[in-house]
Amino acid sequence: MMNLTITQDNLYLLLPSKMAWLASMLSEDKGISVVDAIKRLYSSEMYKKLQDESTKYWHLGPVALYEEFLEEQ
């Protein structure tokens, strides 16, 4: 049986797909390039929380994460 526990050591495996969704949403919503969207997202407080397993932000879907990002702006 595979170990399906998310830890700080394997959390990085989940982040690229979530960030791709968020970058696409931000790019479309704000009319900016995907590269600019990625820069904004990776420098955000939301991303700091997302990459910290103890916050459990990795449980959240793209829409909830995007709303969190917008709230901090």
N, C-alpha and C positions, 0 to 999 in steps of 0.2 A: 504494500500500500504506500502511496506517495504521501510525503509530509506536506500538508496543505496549510500549515501555520505560517502566517505572515509575521516576520520579525524585522528588526531594523536592518539585518544583514541581507534580506531578500526583497525588501520593499521596493528597491530601485527597479525591479522587474515590472512593477505595475505602473510606474510613473510615466513612461513615454506615451503610452496609449491615452492616458488621461490628459496629458499635456497637449497631445495632438488635437483631441476633441476641443479642448479649451482654446487653443490657438486659432482653430478654424472658426469657432464661435465669435471670438473677440475680433478677428480680422473682418468677418462679415458684418458684425454689429457696429464696429467703429470705422469701417472703411479704410483700414490700414493694411499694410502687407503682413503676410504670415510671419516673416522674420521679425518685424517690429512687435507683433503680437507675442511671439515667443520671448523676446527680450523683456517685455513688460511682465509677462507671467512668471518667468524664472527669477525676476528680481522682486517679486511681490511677497508680502507677508503670508498670503494664502499658500504660496509654494513652500515657504519655510515650515508652515504647519503640515502641509501635505507630506513633506519628506521626513517628518518626525513620526515614527510609528506610534508613539505613545498618544498622539492626538486622535488617532483613529480616523483622520480625514480621508484616508485611503478607502474607507467604506462609502464615502459620498460619490455620487454620480457626477457627470460633467455639468449638469444644470445647477445642482446645489453648489458645486465648487465655483462655477462662474458667478453665481449670485454672491457668494462669499467674496470673490475677487472684486466685484463691482461695489460692494459695501465698503471695502477698504479704500476705494479711490476718492 
